[in-house]
Amino acid sequence: MRRPAIIIRPEPPPEPGEDSGPLWRRLAWFFGLAAAASGLTAAVAYALRALPFSG
């Protein structure tokens, strides 16, 4: 039986008291994900809005 290929190795969360990285990098991830989610939501909303006019 074949085992699935692991493409991304899981990384455990930081230990208590361990540095979790620079603030700018964490904020960049947050705003990047928020912008991507908002853009995808807007695209789906406009697609659903245009659906009745496509037929």
C-alpha positions as CSV (number, residue, x, y, z in Angstrom):
1,M,0.0,0.0,0.0
2,R,1.4,3.4,-1.0
3,R,1.8,6.1,1.6
4,P,0.7,9.6,0.5
5,A,3.5,12.0,-0.3
6,I,4.1,14.7,2.4
7,I,4.5,17.9,0.5
8,I,4.6,20.3,3.5
9,R,6.2,19.2,6.7
10,P,4.2,20.2,9.7
11,E,5.9,22.7,12.1
12,P,4.9,22.6,15.8
13,P,3.9,25.8,17.5
14,P,6.5,27.8,19.4
15,E,7.2,26.8,22.9
16,P,6.0,29.1,25.7
17,G,8.5,32.0,25.9
18,E,10.0,31.3,22.5
19,D,10.1,34.1,19.9
20,S,7.3,33.7,17.4
21,G,8.9,35.9,14.7
22,P,8.9,39.6,13.9
23,L,5.7,41.5,14.2
24,W,5.8,42.9,10.7
25,R,5.8,39.4,9.2
26,R,2.9,38.2,11.3
27,L,0.9,41.4,10.4
28,A,1.8,40.9,6.7
29,W,0.4,37.4,6.8
30,F,-2.8,38.6,8.6
31,F,-3.4,41.4,6.1
32,G,-2.5,39.2,3.1
33,L,-5.0,36.5,4.2
34,A,-7.7,39.1,5.0
35,A,-7.3,40.8,1.5
36,A,-7.3,37.4,-0.3
37,A,-10.5,36.3,1.6
38,S,-12.2,39.6,0.9
39,G,-11.3,39.4,-2.8
40,L,-12.5,35.9,-3.1
41,T,-15.8,36.8,-1.3
42,A,-16.3,39.7,-3.6
43,A,-15.6,37.6,-6.7
44,V,-18.1,34.9,-5.6
45,A,-20.7,37.6,-4.7
46,Y,-20.5,39.3,-8.1
47,A,-20.6,35.9,-9.9
48,L,-23.7,34.9,-8.0
49,R,-25.3,38.3,-8.7
50,A,-24.6,37.9,-12.4
51,L,-25.9,34.4,-12.5
52,P,-29.6,35.3,-13.2
53,F,-28.6,37.5,-16.2
54,S,-26.5,34.8,-17.9
55,G,-29.4,32.8,-19.2
